Amino acid sequence: TDAEALAIVQARCATCHAQSPTQDGFSSPPAGVVLETPEQIAARADDIERVVSSKTMPLGNITGMTSEERALVVAWATQGASTER
């Protein structure tokens, strides 16, 4: 569902891609990309689909994104990236 995909991105990506990252080693969001709100996430859906499907992100899979989570996020992004909860 949309809510599941958004929750995955917030849990697996926003630790680095936040105004104030909580992931060790990050003092600012990489490349200035912030993924904290549903609107920010949806605006980057194409980028998210590309880096999640290629396993480029999360970097070194530091947050432990599962194959199932990747599939759900990619499906969400390719099906219109809704922000409905």
C-alpha positions, -999 to +999 in steps of 0.1 A: +000+000+000+010+036-002+013+039+035+036+008+036+059+022+009+061+056+026+068+040+059+096+019+044+113+050+028+110+069+060+125+040+080+152+029+055+161+062+037+153+091+060+180+081+086+205+097+061+181+117+039+168+141+066+174+177+076+192+163+106+203+128+098+204+102+126+227+078+108+262+079+121+286+096+097+261+120+082+258+156+093+236+167+064+214+149+038+234+134+010+231+154-022+207+177-004+179+150-008+155+151+021+129+123+023+110+130+055+075+139+043+052+120+019+053+149-005+092+150-005+092+112-010+067+113-039+085+141-056+116+119-057+098+087-067+116+082-100+150+086-083+139+063-054+128+036-079+161+038-098+184+036-068+163+011-048+158-013-077+196-011-086+204-016-049+226+015-050+206+027-020+205+025+009+243+029+007+258-005+015+223-014+026+233+001+060+196+002+071+189-034+061+163-029+034+149-063+025+141-076-009+104-075-001+107-038+009+126-030-022+099-047-044+071-028-026+088+006-029+096+000-066+060-010-073+047+020-054+070+043-074+062+028-108+024+028-101+022+066-095+038+072-061+006+082-042+009+099-008-024+085+004-022+069+038 
